[in-house]
Amino acid sequence: MNSNSSSFNHQNFLKDELPSSLPAPYESLRDLLDSLSKEKRLTQDLIASLAFSLRSYTNLDRFLELIPVLASRLVGVDGSLLVPFHVDGRISRDQLQVLPRESADNLIRQLSNFQEGNCIGFSSNKVHLNALDKLINRYFPHASMFSTSVFSRGKHLGRLYVFDLKGSFAFSHVHHRELQLIADLTGVAIENYLLLQDSRYHESVDRQVDIGAEIQSQLLPDHFPIIEGIELAACCRPAFKVGGDYYDFIPMRPELTGKSKQCGRWAFVIGDVMGKGIPAGLLMTMLRGMLRAEVLSGLPPDRILHDLNQLALEDLDHSHRFVTLFYSDYDPIQRRLRFSNAAHNPPLLWREEDKKISRLDSLGSLIGLQSNAEYVCEEVILHPGDVLLYYTDGVTEAPGMVGERFNEQRLISLLDESARQFVKARDILENLFKRLDKFVGDNHNLEDDASLVVLKVHSKVKLPYLNDSKD
């Protein structure tokens, strides 16, 4: 039998076995035991009530209202004050709790005018905390007082004051321990509330990011246009849910339909907003709208990039971000590809005839870097069987399992291998990503958005009828 059980039985013996008619000293002893037993039950009931409230509360303010009531009743005094702190250390004036109620208005007014309490980092400044204690002591100059801090996981979340207005109460060591327990449970409640609010905030952000990712995925082409003599395939792998990579296939005469549209001129574009995540995704969306409007002008690629730079310069300057962009337009009748580059990774052109790879590049600076940027227009004729690969630097900068990068030379070798092995653009694209995934490894993620666009010229090109292109 343990010591607690022995003590309990001994007390019961004294209470139950002593005769009902006793001398005065024994009556006093029984009264003392009854009083201690009642006080113990009261203490247990109050702490149990607080623990139950801690498990079930949904409103922090209502929970904090209980603390001065329970703290004062626990030790049998008439006053208590709880001063919670914000996360940034300032006094949370809206959550101040005071007993007795008749003293609340004037005290809260004084605390509201306490300038130091409105300073960020107040809770970690010992000088300011001492000033708060002095303010409370001045307000209750004749009271007996106990004060302690409300902590949780190393964070200073408030101050708890318990006082006897008559000044005759003596706080014992047991009282100190009980009140500290109240303060600790209060800290747990505040910390749980903050964690809940933080969790809800992140859930809200995640929902918004999911919505943004869904919208952005709808902005990237989900199907590839039918264009005479070529086949397209493309895919974007964002490093996060929302990415800054952009590619598009835009008809330069959207009013055309059917065969005329297939034989009409098309713009092929790929770009990369510097940075990742939501900011890059928003800028990419803005840039897409601007570029699609510019394409309708029918201007050559260098003029398109020049005008786009002028339009986007102010917005990009405010965001402190820039954009790399490769713009090209394709004429299926002549198989002529005109292009201009704004500092983007040059696309790789694999020639069927000699099985060699060259870069399509031209001089030009980043979009959004300078207002007087100039761009150069180049052109190339595509032949049957040729493969053109557009890509972003998230591919060549992808980290391998041993720390090395995928790099351009590895991509060139892989393109040569894939173009020799596969006929369809989709198969070439899938093989490129398969090898990229193998290089990165199953347990590793891409550090940046990675996009690939494959353009494959049909091995046997059937030129369209000239009258089809006149519409």
C-alpha positions, 0 to 999 in steps of 0.5 A: 500500500502506498503512502498516499493511500495510508494517509487517506485511511488514517484521516478516515480513521480519525474522522470515522472512528473517533467518538461522536462526543469529544473534548474540544481539541478533538472537535477542532481536529475533526473540523480541520480535517473536514475543512481540508477535505473540502478544500482539497475537493474544491481545488480538484474540482476547479482544476478539473473544470479548467482541464475540461474547458481546455479540452473542449473550448472553441472560443479562446476569449471565452476560455480566457474569461474563466482564468481570473475566476478560477485563479481567485477561487482556487486560493480564496481571494477576490481579485485576479488579472490576466494580461495576454500578449500578441504573437509579436509581444504586444499586450492584447488589449482586447483580451484583458480579463479582470476581477472584480468587475467593478475595477475592470473599466478603470484598470483596462483604461490604464493598460490601454494607455500604457504606451510600452505595451503597444511596442513590438517585442514588449513581452521579451523586454524585462524593463517594460515587463517591470513597468507593467508590474509597477503599474498593477501594483500602483493600481492596487497599492494595499493588496497582497499580490502574486504574479507569474508569467504565462509561457508555452514552448518558450514563448512569453504569452502573458502575465497572470496576477492574483491579489487580495484587496484587503492585503491580509492574505498570505500566499503559500508555496502551495498557492504558488504551485496551483497558480502556476499550474493555472498559468501553464494551462492558460499558455497551453490554451493560447498556444493551441489556439495559435496553432489552430489559427496557423493551421487554418491559415495554411489550409486556406493558402493551400486551397488558394494555391490549388485553385491557382494551380488549376487556373494556371494549368488551364492556361497552358495548352491541354491539347495541341493544335493540328498544324499541317506537316508537323506534330507537337507535344509539350509538358510542364513540371512545376517545382511547386503547385504554381510555376513560372514556366510558360509555353503556348501555341497561338494562331496568328489568324484565329478567325480561320477554321478547318484546313485554312487554320491548319495551314495558317501561321502559328506562334510558338513561344516558351518563357520562364519568369525568374523565381518560383511559386505564386508570384512567378505564376501571377506574372506568367499569367499577366505576360500570357495575356499581353503576348496573346494580344501582341500576336494578333498584330502579325508583326515579326518576332523581334517587333513582338518582343520589343512591344511586349517588353515595353508593355511589361516593363513597369509591372516587372520592374515593380516586382523585381523580376525578369522574364526570358522568352523565346518567340517564334512563328511558323509558316506551314506552307514554306516550313519557315520558322522565324524566331527572336530570343529574349535571353532564353535557353536556345531551342535545339534543332535536330536535323534528320538529314545529317543527324546533327544538332544546332541551337536556334539563337539570336541577340536580345535581353531579358523582358523587363530589364531595360526600356531600350532593349533591341531584338533580332529576328532570325529564320530557318527552314525545317525539313522532313523528319527534323525535331525542334526542342524548346525547353526551360532551364529547370531541365538543364539545371535539374540536380542529380543524385550525386549533385551534378546538373543535368546540363545542356550537353546531356540534353543534346545527347538525349535529344539525339538518341530520342530523335533517332529512336522515336518517330512521334513527338509524344514518344520523344517527349516522354522519353526525355522526361523519363530520362530526366526523372531517372537522373533526378531520382525517385526521392528528389524533387526538381528545384525549378519548373521544368518544361519541354516542347517537342516539334516534329516535322513529318517525315513525308511532308505533303504540302497544302494546296495553295488555294487552301491558304488564301482564306 
